[in-house]
């Protein structure tokens, strides 16, 4: 009897976890297999290994293209390609049915960076003396100062060095790195930590807490979205702070090699992706700094 794709996907997920892939990566790759399986069944075909054919995959991707963005289709393609590669390694199939099926690269859309006025409005929305206010201001300032991923933010330990303005985070692939924050972020953290001492979950090692325990990535996204709505910035998400941080670093004359290290990127492609945000503004600023004709 042919193997069910979902049963193989479960083994694939175990393999990814053994390779210490990020939890989000495991989920996204698994979604590709599940969505393809659902599509097969919707066509009245069994979601089994013998249906994992080149023609079926091409038809599935074509239908995805009709209703999804190019970036989403590429994500589904990447997940299935990785799954097929694993099947080859496990001797379940002999060739990758996706070989030769190429996707046009999606256009790189720059993520808008936050202006000073928008950042002021967000921080104003966090003004107050309640626990949530103190915590949310500290979160916003850390995101802005350090360009953290939301998972890194939520994984921060309470053991931060306020005197040195530094802390350690665990990035993708469980790679530790240092982050550095300024004086105002230090003050915000200090205020939050003093209130944290009397919190019901103060014994937990995680820095940021809620009434239910440690702050989760989804919880952090919800808090940022809430503060964005209060500031008149709809659909605000933590990654806009990361783009803003990278943009500010480059505008200020920071070196790409240093940015790559501080951001915890292993690929130069991420420099291009994040550097694309407001690249024209940086080019204009650089041109004005040069202005050699004004010096002679």
C-alpha positions in Angstrom: 0.0 0.0 0.0 1.5 3.4 -0.9 2.7 5.6 1.9 0.5 8.5 3.0 2.1 11.8 2.4 1.0 13.0 5.8 2.7 10.0 7.5 5.9 10.8 5.7 5.6 14.5 6.6 5.5 13.5 10.3 8.8 11.7 9.8 10.2 14.6 7.8 9.3 16.9 10.8 11.2 14.7 13.2 14.2 14.9 10.9 14.0 18.7 10.8 13.8 18.9 14.5 16.8 16.6 14.8 18.7 19.1 12.6 17.6 21.8 15.0 15.6 23.7 12.5 13.6 26.6 13.8 10.1 25.6 15.0 8.6 28.0 12.5 10.5 26.4 9.7 9.2 22.9 10.6 5.7 24.3 10.6 6.0 26.0 7.2 7.6 23.0 5.5 4.9 20.8 7.0 2.2 23.1 5.7 3.4 22.7 2.1 2.9 18.9 2.3 -0.5 19.3 4.0 -1.8 21.8 1.5 -0.6 19.6 -1.4 -2.3 16.6 0.2 -5.5 18.5 0.7 -5.4 19.6 -3.0 -5.0 16.0 -4.1 -8.0 14.8 -2.1 -10.0 17.7 -3.4 -9.3 16.4 -6.9 -10.6 12.9 -5.8 -7.1 11.5 -5.7 -5.4 9.8 -2.8 -2.8 11.8 -0.9 -0.1 9.1 -1.2 3.5 9.0 -2.4 2.6 7.6 -5.8 0.6 10.8 -6.5 3.7 13.0 -5.8 4.4 13.4 -9.5 5.8 16.2 -11.7 2.5 16.8 -13.4 0.5 16.9 -10.2 2.9 19.4 -8.6 3.0 21.6 -11.7 -0.9 21.7 -11.7 -1.0 22.4 -7.9 1.5 25.3 -8.2 -0.4 26.7 -11.2 -3.6 26.8 -9.1 -1.7 28.4 -6.2 -0.5 31.1 -8.5 -4.1 32.0 -9.4 -5.1 32.9 -5.8 -1.9 33.6 -3.9 1.0 36.0 -4.0 4.2 35.0 -5.7 6.0 35.0 -2.3 3.4 32.5 -0.9 3.8 30.2 -3.9 7.5 30.3 -3.5 7.2 29.4 0.2 5.0 26.4 -0.7 7.4 25.4 -3.5 10.4 25.6 -1.2 8.7 23.4 1.5 7.8 20.7 -1.1 11.3 20.9 -2.6 12.9 20.3 0.7 10.4 17.5 1.5 11.2 15.8 -1.9 14.9 16.1 -1.2 14.4 14.3 2.1 12.4 11.6 0.4 15.4 11.0 -1.9 17.8 10.8 1.0 15.5 8.3 2.7 15.3 6.2 -0.6 11.5 6.8 -0.8 11.9 8.3 -4.3 14.8 8.4 -6.8 14.4 11.8 -8.3 13.0 15.1 -7.3 9.8 15.8 -9.3 10.2 19.5 -8.8 13.6 19.6 -10.6 13.2 21.8 -13.7 10.0 23.5 -12.4 11.2 27.0 -11.9 9.3 29.9 -10.4 9.8 33.5 -11.3 11.3 35.3 -8.3 8.7 37.5 -6.6 9.5 41.2 -6.7 11.2 42.5 -3.6 8.8 44.8 -1.8 10.5 47.2 0.5 9.0 47.2 4.0 8.3 50.8 5.1 10.4 51.9 8.0 8.9 53.8 10.9 9.3 57.5 10.9 10.4 59.5 14.0 6.8 60.8 14.4 5.4 57.2 14.2 7.9 56.0 16.8 7.0 58.9 19.1 3.3 58.0 18.8 4.0 54.4 19.6 6.0 55.3 22.7 3.3 57.8 23.7 0.8 54.9 23.5 2.8 53.1 26.1 2.9 56.0 28.5 1.7 55.1 31.9 2.6 53.4 35.1 0.8 50.1 34.9 2.7 46.8 34.5 1.5 46.5 30.9 2.6 50.1 30.1 6.1 49.6 31.6 6.5 46.2 29.8 5.3 47.4 26.4 7.6 50.5 26.5 10.6 48.2 27.3 9.6 45.9 24.4 9.2 48.7 21.9 12.5 50.2 22.9 14.3 46.9 22.7 12.9 46.2 19.3 14.0 49.6 18.1 17.5 49.5 19.7 18.4 45.9 18.9 16.3 44.8 15.9 15.2 41.6 17.6 13.2 38.8 16.0 10.0 38.3 18.0 11.2 34.9 19.1 14.4 36.3 20.4 12.5 39.0 22.3 10.3 36.4 24.0 13.3 34.2 24.7 15.2 36.9 26.6 16.3 36.0 30.1 15.6 38.3 33.1 19.4 38.3 33.6 20.1 41.4 31.5 23.1 43.7 32.1 21.6 47.1 32.7 24.9 48.6 33.7 26.6 47.4 30.5 23.5 47.9 28.3 23.7 44.4 26.9 22.0 41.0 26.9 22.3 37.6 25.2 19.7 36.2 22.9 19.4 32.9 21.2 18.9 33.4 17.5 17.9 31.0 14.7 19.6 27.6 14.9 20.1 28.2 18.6 23.0 30.6 17.9 23.7 32.9 20.8 24.7 36.5 20.2 25.0 39.7 22.2 22.7 42.7 21.7 23.3 46.2 22.8 20.8 48.9 23.9 21.0 52.6 24.8 20.4 54.7 27.9 16.6 55.2 27.4 16.0 51.5 26.8 18.0 50.8 30.0 15.8 53.2 32.0 12.7 51.5 30.5 14.0 48.1 31.4 14.9 49.2 34.9 11.4 50.5 35.5 9.8 47.4 34.1 12.1 45.1 36.2 11.2 46.9 39.4 7.5 46.3 38.8 8.2 42.7 37.6 9.5 41.8 41.1 6.0 41.8 42.5 4.4 40.0 39.6 2.8 36.6 40.2 5.1 35.0 37.7 8.2 36.8 38.8 10.0 33.4 39.4 10.0 32.6 35.7 13.3 33.0 33.9 11.8 34.8 30.9 12.1 38.6 30.9 8.7 39.5 29.7 5.6 38.3 31.5 1.8 38.4 31.1 -1.0 37.5 33.5 -0.8 33.9 32.2 3.0 33.5 32.4 5.8 34.2 30.0 5.0 36.4 26.9 4.7 34.3 23.7 5.6 35.4 20.2 1.9 35.6 19.3 1.3 37.6 22.5 4.1 40.0 21.6 2.6 40.4 18.1 -0.8 41.2 19.6 0.7 43.8 22.0 2.6 45.5 19.1 -0.5 45.5 17.0 -2.5 47.0 19.9 0.0 49.8 20.5 0.1 50.4 16.8 -3.6 50.9 16.6 -3.5 53.2 19.6 -0.8 55.2 17.7 -2.8 55.3 14.5 -0.6 52.8 12.7 -2.7 49.8 11.7 -1.3 46.3 11.3 2.0 47.2 13.0 4.1 44.1 13.5 7.5 43.5 15.3 9.4 43.0 12.0 8.9 46.7 11.0 11.1 47.6 14.0 13.7 45.2 12.7 13.6 46.8 9.2 13.7 50.3 10.8 16.7 49.3 13.0 18.6 47.9 10.0 17.8 51.0 7.9 18.9 53.4 10.7 22.1 51.4 11.1 23.0 51.8 7.5 22.0 55.4 7.2 24.2 56.2 10.2 27.2 54.8 8.3 27.3 51.3 9.8 29.1 48.6 7.9 27.1 45.8 6.3 29.4 43.2 7.9 28.7 44.6 11.4 25.0 44.7 10.6 25.0 41.0 9.6 26.7 40.1 12.8 24.4 42.2 15.0 21.3 40.9 13.3 22.3 37.2 13.5 22.1 36.6 9.8 24.1 33.7 8.2 23.2 34.7 4.6 24.1 37.9 2.7 20.7 37.6 1.0 19.2 39.0 4.2 21.3 42.1 3.9 19.7 42.8 0.6 16.2 42.1 1.8 16.4 44.3 4.8 18.7 46.9 3.1 16.0 47.3 0.5 13.8 49.1 2.9 14.1 52.8 2.2 17.2 52.3 0.1 16.5 55.4 -1.9 16.5 57.5 1.2 19.9 56.1 2.2 21.3 56.8 -1.2 20.1 60.3 -1.1 21.6 60.9 2.4 24.9 59.4 1.2 25.0 61.6 -1.8 24.4 64.7 0.3 27.1 63.7 2.7 29.5 63.4 -0.2 28.6 66.7 -1.9 32.2 67.2 -3.1 31.2 70.1 -5.3 30.3 72.0 -2.1 33.8 71.5 -0.7 35.8 72.9 -3.6 
